[in-house]
C-alpha cells in the first residue's frame, strides 16, 4: 500500500520507506492524476501538466514513456495497475485513506458535523488531526496553471480549517491556544480579514486588548498601502467592540451534547404573532401590537423564532455548493454570505435548504425576510420596516423600537449580542437595502440571495459570494425524474433531452416544464420540440396559469424592469441576432454607443445576471433570457430601428472578416464588404495568427448572424459576409459549417440578383463537395459557377471554376485531364498579369505532373509557384507550395532537401495558427525522416501530427488515418 501526499511537496511513501520518483516529468504526471483521483485525465491535460505551454514535438508519444517510468517506480509497492490507461488518458487508483488530501477533506467534513452536533471539543481535536497532515503549502515546488490553481484551492481549505479550529477552541474556552495557532497564518496573509478578526477576538479574550487593537492598525495600514481599500464592516465592528469593551466575553466551555433536533416548524407556526415563526419577518404588519409582537421571541413562549418557509421539494445537484457555504460560514464567525445568480437558478431554494440543514448551529433562532428586490409589485421592501419586524421577532417591545432606521439597526445589533442567530435575507435589490440589516455579531450569520452581484457588500463589508450556475445535465435529469417519475423518463428519453436543452439547467424552468408534462396523461406531444425551440414560444410553455412566480417570463421581467433604460436597450439589441457570444466592439456597432459606455452597460447586465462574462470582453446570454429580451425588442423597438441595428452589426462583421481575410489570404480576390460602419471600433490584424485566432473565437457567431441578416431582409449583406468567410473556412477545414454558410449565402445572392455573388458561392460549395468526396456534386457546382461568371463577364472567376474542375480530375486520378485543363487556365491568368492566380495554377499543375511521374516538369512548375508566392506574403499558399515541392523532392530521392522545405512550411503554419496544415506538414516531415533513415525522429513527428489532428477535431480526416497507419508496426518497428 502506498500513501500519496500533495499537502506540501509531492511525496509517495511505501510501507517503510519513501518511493523515489524517476524525474520531474513523472512527478508532474503523478500530481496531475492525484488532483483527480480515480478519474480519467486526458492526454491533452497531462501534456499541459508535464510540459506546460511549450510541449515538444511528439509530446503525446513521449507521454506514454513518462507513464511507463512512473508505473515502474510505483510497481514494487502498488503493482503496475495503480496507473491505468483509459480511452484517451490515464487514471490512478487511490483508496480513500491513501491520499492525504482526501483524508484531510474527510476529517474537516467530520469536524463540521461534530460542531453542528454540539461536540465542539471533539471537532477541535478532529481538525487538529486534519491540519497535522500538512507539511507546507500544497504542491510546493510544482509550477504551472493546473498545479497553481489546485494549490490555491487546497491552501484556502487549510485556512478555513484553521479558522474553524480557532473558532472551536474559543467556544471551548481556549482563546490562548486559538491565538497561538492563528498568529502564523495572519502573518503570512495579512489581507485575510476573516483570520484577523478571529485573532483579534482571541487576543481580546486572553486579556491582550492592546495587542488586538495594534493588530487592527497594522491590518488597516496594510490594506490601504498594498491594496488601496479600507477594512470591511465585519472587521470594523470587531474593532469597535474591542475599543468599547463590548465584545462578547469568553464563553464557558460547552459540554459535549448529542445533536440538537431541528426546530419544530409545525409547533413554531402555532404562534399568534403576525410575524411569528414560520412567517417571514417582512410580512409582519408594522401596526401589530407590542404584546403580539413579542410572542415569538425567547421571552414569551420560550421558543426561538424559526421563520424559514416549509421545506420544498428536494434539492438536486447542489452538494458542492452546500459544502462551500458550510466552509465559508464556519471559517468566518459573523460573516455575510451571498448567493447570487440569474433568475430561476435556485438561489432561494439553496439558501433555505442550507439554513434548514444548519439550523441547529443557531439555537437562538432563524429569521427570514423577503426583501422583494425583484418582485411583481416593483417595490422593494423598506429596510426600516424589515428592521421593525425583525426586532419584534426578537421580543423587543413595540414601544422600545425607535423610529429612525439607523437607530433600529443599532438596536438590532445590540439585541443580537451574545446570541447565535441566522438571518436569511432573500431576494435583495442591492447593497444599500441589505447593509442596515447586517447582524455584526460574532455568533450570528447573515445569508443573502440576489440576482444582483452585490459587489458593494463584497468590497465594503467583507461578504463572501457564491455565484450559482445552472444545474449540470445529470442533476437536471434527476430533477425531471423527481417530477414525472423515473419510469416515464426512461420511456421518453427524447422528451427529457428536449426539455433539458430548452431549460438550460435552470431548476425553476425545469420544474415548470416537468409540471406541464406531468399533467399530460400520455406521452409528450409530437410538437413539443417545436414548442420548446429557441424563441419566445418557449416562454409561453414555461409558465403556470395564475401564478406569476411560476412563469419564466414573469420572473425575467422583474429583473428587466429593474434595469436603467440604457442597459435595458443594450439587452434588447444583444438578443436580436441570437449570437452565442457578443464582443464589446460588436456590441458597440449594434448600439452606436461609445465603446467605454458599452463596456459599462454589459458589466451592468452581468451584475444583474442577465448576461455572463464568458471571456475577455465577451458576453453570453442564456437562451431563455435571449427569448425574453428578443420578445421585448420586438415589442419596444420599432421595426426600422431593429433592422438598422442588425445592418450595423452585419457591416461591422463584414469589415472585420474582410480585414482577417486580407491577412490570411493576401493577393486573393474577395468581395467588397460594403460601406464602413459608423459605430464600433474596426477590427485590425497585424499577422495571420491574430486573424485566425479572431475567426476561431467568432466562428460560432457566423451562421446565426447570417440567419438574422436574412430574416431582416438584407440578402446583399448576407451573401457578402458568406463570401468573405471563404478564406477562413478554406484554411480551417470546417467543412460542414462552411457548406451551411455557403448555402445560406447562395440563396441570399439569388434573392439579391447578384450573379457574381452566386458564382463565388457556387464555386465555394464545389470546393466543399470536392474536399468531402462528393465529386459529382462538386462538378455541378463548378459548372454553375462558370456559367454564372461567364454571364456576368467575370473572366477571372470563370477561370477559377475551371481550375477547380482540374482539381476534381486530380482527385479522380485523371492527371492528364487536370494538366490539360490547367494549361488553359494558366494562359488566362498570365494574360491578366495575376501573379497570385498564376502561382496557384502552377502549384496544382506541378502536383498533377508529379503524379504522372513527370518530375522535371513538376519541379519547374513548383519552383515557379514558390518563387511567385514569396514576395506576396500569402502564408497559406506559400506553405502549400513548399510542402508540395518537398513531397516531389521525396519522390525524387532527396529527403534531406525535402525536410528543409517542410520545416520552413511548418514554421509558417505554426506562426499563423493553422493547425490543420501544421499537422499535415508534420506528416510530411515524418515520411521524409523515414526515407532519410531516421525512424525514431519520424515516429515523434508522426505522433505529433496525429495528436494535433485529434486535438483540432480532425482525427477522422483521411490524412489522419494515413498517419495512424504509419504509426502501426512494422512500419516504424
HELIX and SHEET records of a PDB file:
HELIX    1   1 UNK A   24  UNK A   34  1                                  11    
HELIX    2   2 UNK A   43  UNK A   51  1                                   9    
HELIX    3   3 UNK A   59  UNK A   78  1                                  20    
HELIX    4   4 UNK A   80  UNK A   82  5                                   3    
HELIX    5   5 UNK A  100  UNK A  116  1                                  17    
HELIX    6   6 UNK A  120  UNK A  131  1                                  12    
HELIX    7   7 UNK A  145  UNK A  171  1                                  27    
HELIX    8   8 UNK A  175  UNK A  188  1                                  14    
HELIX    9   9 UNK A  193  UNK A  205  1                                  13    
HELIX   10  10 UNK A  209  UNK A  222  1                                  14    
HELIX   11  11 UNK A  223  UNK A  227  3                                   5    
HELIX   12  12 UNK A  233  UNK A  243  1                                  11    
HELIX   13  13 UNK A  265  UNK A  268  1                                   4    
HELIX   14  14 UNK A  281  UNK A  283  5                                   3    
HELIX   15  15 UNK A  290  UNK A  293  1                                   4    
HELIX   16  16 UNK A  319  UNK A  331  1                                  13    
HELIX   17  17 UNK A  347  UNK A  357  1                                  11    
HELIX   18  18 UNK A  359  UNK A  361  5                                   3    
HELIX   19  19 UNK A  383  UNK A  393  1                                  11    
HELIX   20  20 UNK A  398  UNK A  400  5                                   3    
HELIX   21  21 UNK A  405  UNK A  416  1                                  12    
HELIX   22  22 UNK A  431  UNK A  435  1                                   5    
HELIX   23  23 UNK A  455  UNK A  461  1                                   7    
HELIX   24  24 UNK A  473  UNK A  484  1                                  12    
HELIX   25  25 UNK A  486  UNK A  491  1                                   6    
HELIX   26  26 UNK A  493  UNK A  503  1                                  11    
HELIX   27  27 UNK A  507  UNK A  518  1                                  12    
HELIX   28  28 UNK A  528  UNK A  531  1                                   4    
HELIX   29  29 UNK A  537  UNK A  541  1                                   5    
HELIX   30  30 UNK A  548  UNK A  550  5                                   3    
HELIX   31  31 UNK A  552  UNK A  561  1                                  10    
HELIX   32  32 UNK A  565  UNK A  576  1                                  12    
HELIX   33  33 UNK A  584  UNK A  591  1                                   8    
HELIX   34  34 UNK A  595  UNK A  607  1                                  13    
HELIX   35  35 UNK A  623  UNK A  636  1                                  14    
HELIX   36  36 UNK A  639  UNK A  664  1                                  26    
HELIX   37  37 UNK A  688  UNK A  711  1                                  24    
HELIX   38  38 UNK A  715  UNK A  724  1                                  10    
HELIX   39  39 UNK A  726  UNK A  732  1                                   7    
HELIX   40  40 UNK A  735  UNK A  752  1                                  18    
HELIX   41  41 UNK A  755  UNK A  771  1                                  17    
HELIX   42  42 UNK A  775  UNK A  791  1                                  17    
HELIX   43  43 UNK A  795  UNK A  811  1                                  17    
HELIX   44  44 UNK A  815  UNK A  832  1                                  18    
HELIX   45  45 UNK A  835  UNK A  851  1                                  17    
HELIX   46  46 UNK A  855  UNK A  870  1                                  16    
HELIX   47  47 UNK A  875  UNK A  891  1                                  17    
HELIX   48  48 UNK A  895  UNK A  912  1                                  18    
HELIX   49  49 UNK A  915  UNK A  931  1                                  17    
HELIX   50  50 UNK A  935  UNK A  951  1                                  17    
HELIX   51  51 UNK A  958  UNK A  966  1                                   9    
SHEET    1   A 2 UNK A   3  UNK A   5  0                                        
SHEET    2   A 2 UNK A  11  UNK A  13 -1                                        
SHEET    1   B 3 UNK A  41  UNK A  42  0                                        
SHEET    2   B 3 UNK A  89  UNK A  92 -1                                        
SHEET    3   B 3 UNK A  83  UNK A  86 -1                                        
SHEET    1   C 5 UNK A 366  UNK A 370  0                                        
SHEET    2   C 5 UNK A 422  UNK A 428  1                                        
SHEET    3   C 5 UNK A 445  UNK A 450  1                                        
SHEET    4   C 5 UNK A 336  UNK A 340  1                                        
SHEET    5   C 5 UNK A 464  UNK A 467  1                                        
SHEET    1   D 3 UNK A 581  UNK A 583  0                                        
SHEET    2   D 3 UNK A 618  UNK A 620 -1                                        
SHEET    3   D 3 UNK A 612  UNK A 615 -1                                        
END                                                                             
